[in-house]
Amino acid sequence: MPGFVKQALEKGDLMKLYKERPAYQQNDYIGWISQAKMESTKQNRLDQMLSELRRGGVYMKMVHPASANSKSND
């Protein structure tokens, strides 16, 4: 996991929610963020991942009920 992703997850207190996601989702998020060429794109993708983790019930902008969490009503 790239350091900036780990730092963002820890800062946002989202590491637990990230780790609760299936391995394929964890890998998809990291690969998707890391493959961006522009820093602004990396940041946008990181922001999307963090938002989806906070919200729960969504993965890559798709409904994913299995990932719903208690924070999904925020």
C-alpha distances in whole Angstrom, upper triangle without the diagonal:
4,6,8,7,7,10,11,11,12,15,16,16,14,12,15,15,12,12,15,15,15,13,14,13,10,9,12,10,7,9,12,10,9,13,15,17,18,16,19,17,14,15,17,15,12,16,17,14,14,18,18,16,19,22,21,23,21,18,18,22,23,25,23,25,23,21,23,23,25,24,25,28,27
4,6,5,6,9,10,11,13,14,16,17,15,13,17,17,14,15,18,18,18,16,17,16,12,12,13,11,8,10,12,10,8,12,13,15,15,13,16,15,11,13,15,13,11,15,16,14,15,18,19,17,20,23,22,25,23,20,19,22,24,26,25,27,26,23,25,25,27,25,26,29,28
4,5,5,6,9,10,10,12,14,15,15,13,16,18,15,16,19,19,20,18,20,18,15,15,16,14,11,14,15,12,11,15,15,17,17,14,17,17,13,13,16,15,12,15,17,15,15,19,20,18,20,23,23,26,24,22,21,24,26,28,27,29,27,24,26,25,27,25,26,29,27
4,5,5,6,9,10,10,12,14,13,13,17,17,14,16,20,19,21,19,20,18,15,15,16,13,11,13,14,11,10,14,14,15,15,12,13,14,10,10,13,12,9,12,14,13,12,16,17,16,18,21,22,24,22,20,20,22,25,26,26,28,27,23,25,24,26,23,25,27,25
4,5,5,6,9,10,11,12,11,10,14,14,11,13,16,15,17,16,17,14,11,12,13,10,8,11,12,9,9,13,13,16,15,13,14,14,10,10,12,10,7,10,12,10,9,13,14,13,15,18,18,21,19,17,16,19,21,23,22,24,23,20,21,21,23,21,21,24,22
4,5,5,6,8,10,10,10,8,11,13,10,11,15,15,17,16,17,15,12,13,15,12,10,14,15,12,12,16,17,19,19,16,18,17,14,13,16,14,11,13,15,12,11,15,16,14,15,19,19,21,20,18,19,21,23,25,23,25,23,20,21,20,22,20,22,25,23
4,5,5,6,8,10,10,9,13,14,13,14,17,18,20,19,21,18,15,17,18,15,13,17,17,14,14,18,18,20,19,16,17,18,14,13,16,15,11,13,15,13,12,15,17,15,16,19,20,23,22,21,21,23,25,26,25,27,25,22,23,22,23,21,22,25,23
4,5,5,6,8,8,9,12,13,11,14,16,16,19,19,20,17,14,16,17,13,12,16,16,13,14,17,17,19,18,15,15,15,12,10,13,12,8,9,12,10,8,11,13,12,12,16,17,20,19,18,18,20,22,23,22,24,23,20,21,19,20,18,19,22,19
4,6,5,6,5,5,9,9,8,10,13,13,16,16,17,15,12,15,16,12,12,16,16,13,15,18,18,21,20,18,18,18,14,13,14,13,9,10,12,10,7,11,12,9,10,14,14,18,17,16,17,19,21,21,20,21,20,17,18,16,17,15,17,20,18
4,5,5,6,6,9,11,10,12,14,16,19,18,20,18,15,17,19,16,15,19,19,17,18,21,22,24,23,20,21,21,17,16,18,17,13,14,16,13,11,14,15,12,13,16,17,20,20,19,20,22,24,25,23,24,23,19,20,18,18,17,19,21,19
4,5,8,9,12,13,13,15,17,18,21,21,23,20,18,20,21,17,17,21,20,18,19,22,22,24,23,19,19,20,17,15,17,17,13,13,15,14,11,13,15,13,13,16,18,21,21,21,21,23,25,25,24,25,24,21,21,19,19,17,19,21,18
4,5,8,10,11,11,14,15,16,20,20,22,18,16,19,20,16,16,20,20,17,19,22,22,24,23,20,19,19,17,14,15,15,12,11,13,11,8,10,12,10,9,13,14,18,18,18,19,20,22,22,21,22,21,18,18,15,16,13,15,17,15
4,6,7,9,10,12,13,15,18,19,21,18,16,19,20,17,17,21,21,19,21,24,24,27,26,23,23,22,20,18,19,18,14,14,15,13,10,12,13,10,9,13,14,18,18,18,20,21,23,23,21,21,20,17,17,14,14,12,15,17,15
4,5,5,6,9,10,11,15,16,17,14,12,16,17,14,14,18,18,16,19,22,22,25,24,22,21,21,18,16,17,15,12,12,13,10,7,10,10,7,7,11,11,14,15,15,16,18,19,19,18,18,17,13,14,12,13,11,13,16,14
4,5,5,6,9,10,13,13,16,13,11,14,16,13,13,17,18,16,18,21,22,25,25,22,22,21,18,17,18,16,13,14,15,12,10,13,13,9,11,14,13,16,16,16,17,19,21,21,19,19,17,14,15,13,15,14,16,19,18
4,5,5,6,9,12,13,16,14,12,15,17,15,16,19,20,19,21,24,25,28,28,26,26,25,22,21,21,19,16,17,17,14,12,14,13,10,11,14,12,15,16,16,18,20,21,20,18,18,15,12,13,11,13,12,15,18,17
4,5,5,7,10,12,14,12,10,14,15,13,15,18,18,17,20,23,23,27,27,25,24,23,20,19,19,17,15,15,14,11,10,11,10,6,8,10,9,11,12,12,15,17,17,16,14,14,12,9,10,8,10,10,12,15,15
4,5,5,9,9,11,9,7,11,12,10,11,14,15,14,16,19,20,23,24,22,22,20,17,17,17,15,12,13,13,9,9,11,10,7,10,12,10,13,12,11,13,16,16,16,14,15,13,10,12,11,14,13,14,18,17
4,5,8,8,11,10,7,11,13,12,12,16,17,17,18,21,22,26,26,25,25,23,20,20,21,18,16,17,17,13,13,15,13,10,13,15,13,15,15,14,16,19,19,19,16,16,14,11,14,13,15,15,17,20,20
4,7,9,11,10,9,13,14,13,15,18,19,19,21,23,24,28,29,27,27,25,22,22,22,19,17,18,17,14,14,15,13,10,12,14,11,12,13,13,16,18,17,17,13,13,10,8,11,10,13,14,14,18,19
4,6,8,6,6,10,11,10,12,15,15,16,18,20,22,25,26,25,25,23,20,21,20,17,16,17,15,12,12,14,11,9,12,13,10,11,11,10,12,15,14,14,11,12,9,7,10,11,14,14,14,18,19
4,5,5,6,9,10,11,13,14,15,17,19,20,22,26,27,26,27,24,22,22,22,19,18,19,17,14,16,17,14,12,16,16,13,13,13,11,13,16,15,15,12,13,10,9,13,14,17,18,18,21,22
4,5,5,6,8,10,11,12,14,15,16,18,20,24,26,25,26,23,20,22,22,18,17,20,18,14,16,18,16,14,18,19,16,16,15,13,14,18,17,18,15,16,13,12,16,17,21,21,21,24,25
4,5,5,6,9,10,10,12,14,15,16,19,22,24,24,24,21,19,21,20,17,17,19,17,14,16,18,15,15,18,19,16,16,14,11,12,16,15,16,13,16,14,13,16,18,22,22,21,25,25
4,5,5,6,9,10,10,12,14,15,17,21,22,22,22,19,17,18,17,14,13,15,13,10,13,14,12,11,15,15,13,13,11,8,9,12,12,13,11,14,12,10,14,15,19,19,18,21,22
4,6,5,6,9,10,11,12,14,16,20,21,20,21,18,16,17,17,13,12,15,13,10,12,14,12,11,15,16,14,15,13,10,11,15,15,16,14,16,14,12,15,16,19,19,19,22,22
4,5,5,6,8,10,10,12,15,18,20,19,21,18,15,17,17,14,13,16,15,12,14,17,15,14,18,19,17,18,16,12,12,16,17,18,16,19,17,15,19,20,23,23,22,26,26
4,6,5,6,8,10,10,13,16,18,18,19,16,14,16,15,11,12,15,13,10,14,15,13,14,17,18,16,16,14,10,9,13,14,16,15,18,16,15,18,20,23,22,21,25,25
4,6,5,6,8,10,11,15,16,16,16,13,11,12,12,8,8,11,10,7,10,12,11,11,14,15,14,15,13,9,8,12,13,16,15,18,17,14,17,18,21,20,19,22,22
4,6,5,6,8,10,14,15,14,16,13,10,12,13,10,9,12,12,9,12,15,14,13,17,18,18,19,16,13,12,16,17,19,18,21,20,17,20,21,24,22,22,25,25
4,6,5,6,9,12,14,14,16,13,11,13,14,11,11,15,14,12,15,17,16,16,20,21,20,21,18,14,13,16,18,20,19,23,21,19,22,24,27,25,25,28,27
4,6,5,7,11,12,13,13,10,8,11,11,8,9,12,11,10,13,15,14,15,18,19,19,19,16,12,10,13,15,18,18,21,21,19,21,23,26,24,23,26,26
4,6,6,9,10,10,11,8,5,8,9,6,6,10,10,9,11,14,14,15,17,19,19,20,17,14,12,14,17,20,20,23,22,20,22,23,25,23,23,26,25
4,6,8,10,10,12,10,7,10,12,9,9,13,13,12,15,17,17,18,20,22,22,23,20,17,15,18,20,23,23,26,25,22,25,26,28,26,26,29,28
4,6,9,10,12,9,8,12,12,10,12,15,15,14,17,19,19,20,23,24,24,24,21,18,15,18,20,24,23,27,26,24,27,28,31,29,28,31,30
4,6,7,9,6,5,9,10,8,10,13,13,14,16,18,18,20,22,23,24,25,21,18,15,18,20,24,24,27,27,25,27,28,31,28,28,30,29
4,7,9,7,7,11,12,12,13,16,16,17,19,21,22,23,25,27,27,28,25,22,19,21,24,27,28,31,31,29,31,32,34,32,31,34,32
4,5,5,6,9,10,11,12,14,15,17,19,20,21,23,25,26,27,28,25,22,19,21,24,27,28,31,32,29,31,31,34,31,30,32,30
4,5,5,6,9,10,10,12,14,15,16,18,20,21,22,24,25,27,24,22,19,21,24,27,28,31,31,28,29,30,32,29,28,31,28
4,5,5,6,9,10,10,12,14,15,16,18,20,21,22,24,26,22,21,18,19,22,25,26,29,30,27,28,28,30,27,27,29,26
4,5,5,6,8,10,10,12,14,15,16,18,20,21,22,23,20,18,15,16,19,23,24,27,27,24,26,27,29,26,25,27,26
4,6,5,6,9,10,11,12,14,15,17,18,20,21,22,19,17,14,16,20,22,23,26,26,23,25,25,27,25,24,27,25
4,5,5,6,9,10,10,12,14,15,16,18,20,22,19,17,15,16,20,22,23,26,26,23,24,24,26,23,22,25,22
4,5,5,6,9,10,10,12,14,15,16,18,20,16,15,12,13,17,20,21,23,24,21,22,23,24,21,21,23,21
4,5,5,6,9,10,11,12,14,15,16,17,14,12,10,11,15,17,18,21,21,18,20,21,23,20,20,22,21
4,5,5,6,9,10,11,12,14,15,17,15,13,11,13,16,18,18,21,21,18,19,19,21,19,18,21,19
4,5,5,6,9,10,11,12,14,16,14,13,12,12,16,18,18,20,21,18,18,18,20,17,16,19,16
4,5,5,6,9,10,10,12,13,11,10,8,9,12,14,15,17,18,15,16,17,19,16,15,17,16
4,5,5,6,9,10,10,12,10,8,8,9,12,14,13,16,16,13,14,15,17,15,14,17,16
4,5,5,6,9,10,13,11,11,11,12,15,16,15,17,17,13,14,14,15,12,13,15,14
4,5,5,6,8,11,9,10,10,10,13,14,14,16,16,13,13,13,14,11,10,13,11
4,5,5,6,8,6,6,8,8,10,10,10,12,13,10,10,11,13,11,9,12,12
4,5,5,8,8,8,10,11,12,12,11,12,12,8,9,9,11,9,9,12,12
4,6,9,10,11,13,13,14,14,13,14,14,10,10,8,9,6,7,10,8
4,7,7,10,12,11,12,11,11,11,13,9,8,8,9,6,4,7,7
4,5,8,11,11,11,9,8,8,9,6,4,5,8,7,5,9,10
4,7,10,10,8,6,5,5,6,5,4,7,10,10,7,10,12
4,7,6,5,5,5,7,9,7,7,10,13,12,9,12,13
4,5,5,6,6,9,10,8,10,12,16,15,13,16,17
4,5,8,9,13,14,12,14,16,19,18,15,18,18
4,7,9,12,14,12,13,16,19,17,14,16,17
4,6,10,12,11,12,15,18,17,14,17,18
4,6,9,9,9,13,16,15,12,14,16
4,6,6,7,11,14,14,12,15,17
4,5,5,9,12,13,10,13,16
4,6,9,12,14,12,15,17
4,6,10,11,9,13,15
4,7,8,6,10,12
4,5,5,9,10
4,6,7,9
4,5,6
4,6
4
